[in-house]
Amino acid sequence: MHATLPHLDQHHFPAMSRRGVTTLQVNLGYYCNQACLHCHVNAGPTRKERMTQDTARQVIEFLDANPEVATLDLTGGAPELHDPFRTLVRAAHARGLRVIDRCNLTVLELPEQSDLADFLAAHGVEVVASLPCYSSANVDKQRGSGVFADSIKGLQRLNALGYGVGEDGLPLHLVYNPLGAVLPPEQGALEADYREALRRDFGIEFTSLLCLANLPIHRFGSTLISRGQFDAYMDLLKSSHREANMDSVMCRDLLSVDWRGYVYDCDFNQMLDLPAGGRGHPRRHISDLTARALVGAPIAVAGHCYGCTAGQGSSCGGALSTEDEATVQVDFPLEQRVAS
């Protein structure tokens, strides 16, 4: 796999500083039951990195010591397949925090996770679920054979528990990633297409659709380098950069924690091994840090940050702006983008 950071370092991104920490995003480890083409974590069934219960305890201690943190965002890999997942959910729920599970949906169909959906519902966990298309061919191309069918079963299971149903339903957000080297289409229009197709074909309801851009790191970035398309994709991101999106990017208020407890400005920087504050700053651990100490601190940036500010913008919460902008496509053989 090609290293992407040397390529990203060739692209200057404007300096940024953080406001504080209101969201703690915890990556429990890189083990996953899937190995998706777009995955910035390079997660998969062979990864061994896993958070221990002791590190999870340090995360809980951080939450107790920093009441300004209102949201615990759990990710991976497949976070549910890591032992501390339920420990952290129970602890955050007991403290009245908003809890987000970044779910690949297929974990809900694993025999050993037969009670997972009920557990999530019982603890009021907000589900953010990957479904990069409402077409089985496109989903299976990006995420593996049979993934679409299992994802539909998972969504139906969640709907039966009240997720995404009615105004008072538990939050169920779907996530769209383009299959190739293009920006996501306009989020509102694509959400309407998703809603119509999933309701018509499967009786599925959901709360909202989040459109995320693919960042040129790890598997996706390496694929671009192999195909000679890395520079063209970077040109697309940079030419679509919007200064206004910089005020809303997730790193302004989010702190990323890896499976060992070390902290980063975002999950993408975690994958690039860029510590919070950037190169030259000491690597810091969640057990030695307060949220207040990070107010006004510099944010580590490189060329991949244009993926968060291009077009509508992209964050863990989807598009940052609602202004329409035409999607520009780079020639990429795997692209089968949903028409918006």
Protein Blocks (a to p, Z undefined) as FASTA:
>chain_A
ZZfklmmmmpccdddddfbdfbdcddfbjcdfbdcfklmnlpafkbcbdcdfklmmmmmm
mmmmmmmlmbdcddedjfklpfklmmmmmmmmmnopacddddehlmmmgmklmmmmmmmm
mnopacddddfbfbfklmmmmnoghklmmmmmmmmmmmmnopapajkbccdddddddfbl
cddddfklmmmmmmmmmmmmnopacfbdcddddddehjlmmmmmmnopmmmmmmmmmmmp
cfklmmmgmklmpccddfkopacfbfklmmnopaehiahiacddfklccfklmgopacdd
dfklmmmmgojbpafkbpfbfcdcdddddddfklccddZZ
